[in-house]
Amino acid sequence: MNDSGKRARKARRRTPATRAVSDSPGAARKSQGAEAPVGGRKRFDQPLADWFAVQGWTPAPFQREAWRRYRRGESGLLVTPTGSGKTLAVLGGPLLEALAGGEAGRPVTRKAGKAGKADGPRVRLLWVTPLRALANDTVRALREPIEALGLPWTVAMRTGDASTRDKRLARQGRADVLVITPESLALLLTYPETQARLSGLRAVVVDEWHELLGNKRGVLLQLCLARLRAWNPAMRLWGLSATLGNLEQARDVLLPHMPDAAIVRAAKPRTLTLETLLPEQGERFPWAGHLGLSQVQRVAARLQQARTTLLFANTRAQAELWHRALASVWLEAPETLALHHGSLDPKLRQAAEQGLREGRVRCVVATSSLDLGVDFPTVDQVIQIGSPKGVARLLQRAGRARHRPGEAGHVVCAPTHALEVAEYAAAREALRAGEVEARRPPTLALDVLAQHCVTLALAGGFESASLLREVRGTHAFAGVTDAQWQAVLAFVVQGGEALQHYPDYRRVVRDDDGLYRVHDRRIAFRHRLSIGTIASDGAMQVRLLRGKPLGSVEEGFLARLRPGDRFQFAGRTLELVRFKDMVGYVRLAARTEGIVPRWQGGRMPLSGELGARVAEVLAAPPRSPELRALRPLLALQRELSAMPSRDGLLAEFARTRQGWHLFLFPFAGRAVHEGLAALLALRWSRRAPNSFSFAVNDYGLALTAQATVAPDVDLLRALLSGEGLVDDLQDGMNLTELARRQFREVARVAGLLPPSLPGRAARSLRQLQASSGLLFDVLRQHDPGHMLLRQAEREVLEAQLEVRALEALLARIETSPIDLQRPRSLTPLAFPLWAEGMRGSLSNEDWKTRVRRAAQRLEQRHG
């Protein structure tokens, strides 16, 4: 070891010795937040500042503010960009508190490297993380300062990927710091001894809170945190979040009992630059159709210019395609190019992550599985394939590069079709204006509340009135009514009115002492097995015939294949050999051609905020390099029709061999456009009998009529009225069928569809659909007011069709001008919608071939 290494080790050993304020916990509490004057006693954070100095760092003002507030007993929300030191900002408070209490240097009760039994409850810090990959990284980040400061703390992980040792430490309460996912925390709460194990809990940190805020996982976490607060009223709670458009609301959802809690921000936001890979001058730039994989050579050249790169794709199918394309031109060792997405086996994902950390992997093609704050300081470059569809996602992904405090972020964007170039220009404007999307927290998710009630009934039981008060203390259930609460209790006790005669649905019993408890061990086992809110589509495992598992694909895709068929998965071309017990056994194929699996939910919708920005930049003079590159395309759009505007609605009416087409361009996102198209088709058919079909994308919608139609502005205003919206949607979209599909997810979360038990063959997606469909029909016939039916219908309207956003759009259109154009042919904006509508038409030609030929004809016609 060189001299500098010896000095560093000595400094790390010396640092804890400088910290002691008092050996009395009472005295330590009195001294919280009191900084010593210059020239007097050492600063309250001197021990941690000394360790920072050893690393060559200086504590940032926001870090010191977070430490100070923690020492004063405060809770809050920390908002700071990725890579700025937020982990140490919230860990520093607990560390300084322990150092002030004289804990450093105390002997650790361990035998042969194993944590020994604690005299009392040891868990003092819970670190909640949304991703298992993030949990592994967090454990490493926490252990380093803890060990360097000489604290005798054991750090353990409790997730699905945790080791047997860590799971044992978590169950027995023998870890001082426990890194845990929301689902594992809910599982921990099912055990009666957990309250005693967590009685010494001092703080909870919720990492990446913005990723949990807008979904049911966040609702489940709110309920778990309410239970922890009931056990430990003085517990401090800190959230870590990226920038949001609704930060105050995010703070209030996390801390409903502290509406004025602090929001601590980094003084200077991390700068971000955006660069778009544009075709060279004179290169064919199709104004319709896709650039897609034609960008491979340009992207590969950029990969060679950086030591390590994260290349983000929006979907798993797109990631598989790009990994295969890059592998065909990759000049280095194959193992230096890796793939990472949520359907791959955990060991494959972990190998890619470790290779990136150690510098053995030069490029990882990833999806949102690596969006969050996994720390890769070695990553020099981020490339985004296709539009990120939202500013928040772009910021998150760009933050993965140069993940080192003080360094600016940079993202390279590669468009997959021509109009995505405009989305990059819109994202650049939004970044300049500091606009970030809000994430709206769901409320009254009664399926999650029912699951939580069974959890607490397992953990020794609950009393109805006291639990209702606790539940109403959360943001998600502040408005729950007495009737809704009684419906939840009736559901967990007997399944509801229609199911009360079936023993399988009697999960909770109200005992003579008034407490609700679970007595059946089978129910306890099944509940613990199915805890959580992540509803996955029916999946089949993919395993090499004589080797390891590779991951899983959706059952519907694999079931369509026959033995001998080839497909692309996990960065390999595979040949299906046989099926057995919901497992597809495969071998490596000799040929490289193979279809790519498609996963449900693969399309990532454009955010409403970014959509509005796209409309704005298209109508403005071309100032950015992206819009200058689109100048021929935009000029043709103006020549044939008009440009959209943020304050008006562009409509185009044209005729092709397929029929009469009405195109509308609200730029409100795919989900809103889907509901709007169904609404228009219904209302128009009421006025005159006709056959309508529709297609949607993120920019607009196309309505195709078979019989002759002649729309005018007055007709459009009548069709776009907000009056009777929900009733018309119910008639026009067959909401009953949509609710039937949504009911499967709701029923699973609520515990109405028990999971497959270990050792038994997994139930197929078809079996799950049959079970949920039968329950749906029984409840509709015999208990039409059942809370889960009502919730499924509400989620279809609010989540799938975004009825609130649709209402806002119709209200805006009511007071905005409608620009109805009648172009002589399809315009650059209309062509992608026309092409989308062609997907469902019958032809003996491949869809891509037909679209490419149509695009070429239009390009030749317009030069």
LUMRO-489681 format. One record per residue (C-alpha): z, y, x. Coordinates in steps of 0.02 Angstrom, whole numbers, plus 50000, padded with zeros to 5 digits. Example, Ala and Ser with C-alpha at 12.3 -4.5 7.8 and 13.67 -1.06 7.14 Angstrom:
503904977550615;503574994750684;
% end
This chain:
500005000050000;499565017250066;500825031350085;500265040449928;500535024549825;502295022649897;502705040749859;502095038649680;503185023349654;504705032249726;504365047249615;504275036149462;505935028149509;506735045249538;506125053049376;507325044249255;508815049049361;508515067449328;508655066149141;510445062949084;511075076448967;512515066648894;512985048448870;513625052848698;512345051148556;513265064848463;513115076548610;511285072148627;510985076948446;511845093648472;510735097448619;509115093548527;507815107148546;508875117948661;507855122548814;508835128148966;508505145549032;507455147249188;508565145749340;509935136749242;509935118949178;508335109249180;507165110549033;507455098448891;505825089648935;506045089549124;506075070449145;504425068749054;503685083849141;504135075949308;503205060149261;501715070549205;501725078949376;501665061949462;500085058149363;499355074949412;499535081849234;500395096649153;501095095048976;500025104648851;500875117448738;500545106748582;501365091848667;502925101948709;502955108748531;502895091048460;504295085448578;505365100448531;505125097848345;505545079348359;507155083148453;507625095048311;507435080648188;505805086748112;504315076948045;502525082948042;500675080248064;499855081848235;498015086848230;497105086148395;495445079448459;495265062148533;495645061648718;496815076548721;498455067248746;499055064948566;499895048148601;501065055848729;501325070748613;502195059948481;502925046948599;503745060248706;505055064748575;505775047148561;505705045248751;506655061448782;507935056848649;508245040248735;508345048248907;509575061148843;510635046848777;510695038948949;509695023448907;508635023049064;509285011549197;510285000749076;510084982249109;508834973049001;509464957048922;508044945248964;507834927749026;506324922349127;505334937149067;505764934348883;506674947048777;508454941648746;509404942948584;510004960248538;511794963648486;511164974648343;509534980648268;508374985948407;506814992348319;506865011148342;505015015848333;503645009148219;501875013748271;500675010748126;498855008748173;497355005248060;496414993748179;496914978148275;495814983548421;496725000148421;498394990848419;498004981948582;497534998248665;499075007148595;500254994148666;499554997148839;499665016048818;501485015148761;502105003148894;501555013749042;502705028849017;504115017948950;504135007249106;503855022049223;505355031149150;506455015949170;506835013248985;507354995348943;506234994748790;505204979948734;503524984548659;502764971548543;501284970548426;501274963748248;499484961848189;498334947448148;497874946348333;499684946548396;500334932748508;501624920348445;502914928948556;502574946048481;502624939248303;504304931348340;504984947448414;504404957048261;505184944848138;506834944348233;506924963148260;506994961148449;505664973948493;506174992048523;504414998248487;503334988848364;501464992348347;500934986548175;499534987948046;499874993147864;499574975347806;500784967947933;502084980947886;501914975947704;502094957747756;503674962047854;504414969947698;504294953347604;505744946147705;507544949847648;508184951747826;506954965747867;508114979447802;509464974447926;508174972648066;507554990448035;509234998548003;509155007348173;507395014148145;507295031948212;505455036148189;503785030448121;502115036148191;500535033948086;499025034148201;497285039248140;498005044847973;496325051947919;495615034247917;496955028547793;497085044147687;495585040947575;495775022447532;496965009547460;497625004747631;498365022147636;499115019647462;499935003547519;500615012447672;501325026547564;502325013647466;502945005147625;503475021847700;504425026147540;505415009947561;505795013947744;506385031547695;507535023847565;508315013047700;508365026747834;508415044147755;508525052647925;506985043647991;505685055248067;503865052648019;502385059148118;500555057148079;499105058348202;497465064448131;495765070748178;495195086948099;494955086247911;494365098347779;496005095747683;497345095347818;498715102647708;498415089247577;498385075947713;500095082147770;500795082147593;500175064447558;501015057947715;502595068247691;502805071047503;504675073847527;504345087747654;503005099347580;503285112447716;503245100547864;502395106748021;500555104348060;500465104748250;498735108648319;498035108748493;497805126848547;495975124548595;494835112448503;493825100948612;492065107848630;490625096748578;488795098248620;487415089348525;485745084048598;484315076248499;483025064648576;481405072148511;479645065348537;478625073748672;477365087148627;475785079048558;476665062448524;476335055348352;477775060848243;477545053048071;478035064847930;478335049447824;479015032647875;480155028448020;480305031548206;481645018148219;481455006148363;480015016248435;481425026148516;481985011248620;481145016548783;481805034248766;483565027748732;483465015148874;483015029048994;484565038648942;485635023148968;485075022249148;485655040149178;487475036349139;488685023949212;489365017949043;488785021348865;489375018148689;487865016948575;488365018848392;487345011848248;487815014948066;487714996948006;488004979648077;486184974848045;485584990148138;486754986048283;486054968448294;484264975148294;484604988048429;485534975848538;484064963948530;482824977948564;483804984548714;484024966948783;482124965148787;481974979948908;483654978148998;483394977249185;485174972949237;486234957449214;486304952249029;488204952649028;488194971349061;487504974248885;488714969848744;488814970248554;490314975148448;490494975148258;491744969548128;490914952848086;491004946148264;492374934348317;493904943848386;493714935948557;491934942448573;492504959948522;493964959548644;492814953848786;491674968748754;493144980848751;493894973848911;492224974148999;492014992448953;493754996849019;493474987749183;491734994749209;490874977649202;489914982349044;488714997049054;488274998448869;489084992548709;488084993448547;489404996248414;489705001248234;491225009848158;492254995548233;492445006948386;492515023548294;494375025548311;495465030348457;495245015548572;495475023148743;493965020748856;494155033848994;492685025849086;491415029748948;490265043549008;489035044748863;488925042248675;487255039548589;487135040148400;485705030148323;485175038248161;486125051648069;488025049748068;487945055547884;489495066247908;490225079048028;491915070348039;491095054048092;490035062948222;491585071348295;492515054748298;491115045648388;490745059648509;492585059448557;492405041948630;491475048848782;492395057148925;494015052148841;495025062448964;496075077848927;495165094148954;493395087248959;492075092748834;491245080348718;489385077048713;488345066148597;486515061248612;485665058348443;484145047148417;483305049148246;482685033748155;481555043448037;480815060748036;481945069147909;483505063648003;483035076748131;483485089647998;485185081247977;485535083948161;485095102248142;486275103247992;487655094548090;487425107148231;487655121548107;489175113348029;489965110848201;489645128948243;490485134348080;491955122348103;491575113147939;492285095547922;492295084647766;493865082047664;494495064547625;495195063047449;496725052047427;496655039747281;498005040047148;498715027747021;498015012147105;499055000646995;498394984947080;499204990747243;500814995047152;500864977747073;500664969747244;502064980647313;503224975547171;502974957147211;503304961147395;504984968947354;505404955147230;505184943047375;506304953447489;507874951047386;507354959247224;507244976747150;507984986447006;506704994346892;507385012046874;507785014647059;506105007847116;505205019046992;506085034247068;505575028347241;503765025447188;503645042547105;504165050047271;502445045647341;500875056147319;499895041347251;501095037947108;501925054647076;501065054846906;501375036846852;501965036446671;503335025846596;502005016146500;501025012446659;502595006946747;503044995046606;501264988246611;501464984546797;503124975746767;502374965546625;500924960846737;501974954346882;503154945146763;501874936646651;500134942846693;500014953546538;499874949546354;498374937846363;499004927746512;500834925946469;500674907646420;499964902246589;501314897746718;500234902646868;500334921046818;502234921446802;502644927146976;504204937946957;505774934246856;507024946846789;508714938846824;510324941246725;510914954746846;509384965346802;508494962646969;506694956846979;506494942347101;505274928747155;505994911147149;504444900247168;504074896047350;502234893147313;502074910747243;502964917747396;501774908347511;500214913847420;500774931947409;501114933147595;499434925047629;498464937747525;499424953747560;498394969347591;496994979047507;495454975047612;494254966147495;492934956647593;491344949447522;491174930547522;490894925947703;490434910247797;490944907047975;489584904848104;490024892448242;489034885048384;488744866548358;489614862248520;490584877948557;491554892948498;491514902948337;490374918148339;490974927248184;490494927648001;489044932947891;488964935047703;488824918947607;487344925247507;486304927547666;486724910947747;486534901047585;484704906247574;484314898247743;483774880347770;484154869647923;482944874748060;482834892948005;483194905948139;484204921848125;484894935248241;486794936548256;488094940748389;486714946248506;485894929048503;484464920648411;485224905848319;484514890748229;485454884148079;485904865748096;486994861947945;488344868047825;490064860547809;491634867747724;490994885647717;490484884847901;488704886547962;488444876548122;487084883548235;486314881448405;485424893748519;483584894948472;482224893048601;481164906648519;481804924448505;481144928848332;482384928348189;482884938248036;484434949248042;485854946947916;486144960747790;487914965047739;488414972747573;488944990847586;487824992747737;487125009447684;488145024247740;487975038647616;487685056647668;489215067447639;489025081047508;489515094447634;488195089047760;486905087047621;487155105147569;486925110347750;485285100547761;484585109947611;485125126247692;484335123147862;482705117047785;482535133547691;483005144347842;481875149747986;481735135948119;483015141648249;483585124948320;482545113248429;482605100148291;481825111548161;480525117848284;480015099748311;479895097648121;478825113348101;477205104048053;478145093347927;479015108447849;477405118447844;476565104447747;478035103647626;477845122347594;475955120747573;476035106547448;477615111847356;479115122247410;480665120847518;482345116347441;483735129247439;485615128247435;485725139147278;484345131147175;483585114347127;481865109047187;480905097647067;479175090047094;478065081546967;476605070847028;475535056246974;475075040647075;474355023747029;476125017846994;476425030846857;477105048246827;478465053346950;479825066446934;480675070147101;482305080147108;483135085647271;484985090147246;485485084047422;487115077347349;487135059747424;486535042747366;487985038447248;487855054747150;485965053147140;486105035347072;487185041046927;486075056146896;484485045546893;485225033546765;485795048346661;484075056446661;483185040046619;484315037146468;484205054846401;482325056046425;482005039246339;483025045246189;481805059646167;480235049046177;480045030146198;479555026046375;479905014146520;480785022046667;481225015646840;482115025546973;482425026147160;483695036347258;484085041547435;485275054147512;484125068947478;483605065847299;482975054247164;481315048647091;481075044446907;479465034946868;478785034146689;477425022246630;476855032646480;476225050246502;477575063546515;477505082446538;479165089646594;479535108246597;481035118346654;481795118946479;481705100046464;482505097846636;483935109446589;484255099346432;484215082946528;485385089946662;486745095846543;488525091046586;488975088246403;489355070146359;489175064646540;490375049746541;489795042946373;487985043746427;488365035446594;489205021246502;487635018646398;486395021446538;487155011346680;487924996446592;489655000946655;490324984646587;489344974846716;489834986846855;491654985446801;491504966446802;491014967046986;492374979547028;493654969046935;493544955347067;494194967247201;495544974547087;496124957347031;496224950947209;497294965547268;498424963747117;498674945147150;497714938547000;496514928847112;497594918747234;496834915147406;496244898547471;497694889247550;497664883847733;497034866147755;495934867047601;494114871447590;493834889947566;493204894947395;491424901247395;490924918347335;490134910147183;491804901847140;492724918447160;491454927247050;491614913646919;493514914846920;493554933746911;492164933946781;493114921846669;494704932146684;493724948046648;492994940646488;494684933746431;495544950346455;494154960246370;494274948946219;496144946546205;496924961146301;495624975246307;496934987946360;497464977846513;497884989446658;496694980646779;495214982446660;495545000946641;495725002846829;494084993746865;493165005346746;493995020746822;493545015346999;491725012746951;491645030546886;492665038847024;492215028747179;490495021047148;489675034547042;490745049147104;490785056146928;491795071446982;490475076147110;489135073146978;490055084546856;490145098046990;488285096047028;487795097746845;488905113046827;488045120946979;486305116846914;486735124846747;486865141946830;485505139346963;483625141746958;482535126246942;480935126947044;479735114546962;478205111247071;476655100847032;475945095847203;474225087747217;474945073147315;476605066147375;477555078347485;478535074347644;480155075047543;479465064447400;478625050747503;480225041747560;480795040947378;479115034147323;479215021147462;480975016347409;480355013447232;478995001947298;480284989447364;480484981347195;478644980147149;477714963647155;476434961847295;475784948747416;475974961347557;477524965447657;478384981547599;478304989447772;476444985947782;476094994447615;477175009547658;476395011447831;474645010847758;475095023747625;475875035147755;474325034147865;473205038847718;474275054047680;474335059347863;472445058047877;472215067747715;473325081947773;472875081747957;
% end
